[in-house]
Amino acid sequence: MKNKSNLLQHIQAIITNLIFLSIGILFFIRYESVWIALYVLTVISLTLLGLSQLWTFIKGRKTKSINDYFPMLSSFGFAIFIFVLPMNFFKFVHFVIGWYILINAIIGFINFIVYRRDSLSGASWIFIRSCIDTAFGLALILSPREKLWILSIFAGCYFIFTSLVGVSETIKDMLPDTTKNKVRRHLTISAPVLLAAMIPQRFFFSIKEMIKQNKIQVTSDSSHDAVSDLEVFIYLKESGPESLGHVDICFENKIYSYGCHDPLNRELFGTLGDGVLIVAERNGFIQNAIDGDKKTIIGYKICLTDDQKAIIRNRLNSLMTRTVPWKCKAQLAKENNEDQSLCIDYASRVYKSCNSTMYKFTQGKYKTYFVFSTNCVLIADYLIRTPELDLIKISGIVTPGSYISFLNQEYHREKGIVKTIEIYQEKN
């Protein structure tokens, strides 16, 4: 059954990538037709979305605020706007894609600084790629809007490249494991980082709605959980930077949480700074996130073999050799017999609420935290997304959203690695 299911997935992947390849070719030979089709689909989709939101409002019983009407009015308004003035649609696409590429270029330049600061390999390539993205983004933003062929060339190249790498990735999955591991790094492509980053927030609102409708059960107490070999925790919040999601790994009842937790060494609104690894007792750490930080947490429980446990232990030992103990404000205040109540940063709150130790990295990757590259997911990747374990099969740049998508699929898949899902939230 599993082999049959995998074969169907491979066939679907190949068909999808062939469709992408066809679209990419059409952008070069009949780009006007492609954009007209995209325009029609956008108008239809926005209209259907507006109607769906309207139906939700009609059958809803609670009193609505003005803010609740905004998504529906936006859908209808934009659909009417581009239907009456279709040329504005093409100008809009030109502008948005150009700025999207430029934002990714800026992220790339910051990532280049991180790599240079921590003496990591690949910094030169990141810089070159960011320069290319800058030139491309500015060309799209500043070029005449009526010259749609410029955008069509970019779109065609993107679809063709994506489809070819996608076919290669599918072929790789169909190869024996010995060959698969050799080509893994060369045949991967990721979804756009900014798009994948939005998945946790959408998932949060989906869970929130299911909780309201009593479709899923939640708990506010983690102390009664059955202990699992390995757990992947995804933390969600409704707004702010934490709405992008956060990933922690729990192994043998200890949480390993990585982030930009030193308030004295932060830049760019807390998205860049010294990387701090928190090692804490599972239940206390989870309870603090529920009660103290008001987060919704999804816990994915995974069973391991003895060999897989040994691999993770070895990787943890190797990781910890590059760390030195770090003391947060609350710990320093306690050692100096000072008032800890004034220490309200995240690391101090964790230290005061649960048994935890904290570390900083002395060299290499993880020394500097950057939300769009060396982020919380890297520790999870290092520990469990490795060919030796064959657990987490996600390609390319990985975000909390990527983990949510993959782990949910595994939970619903026959013989998937995820055996149980627990959802934690403070009681209202």
Disulfide bonds with the S-S distance in Angstrom:
none
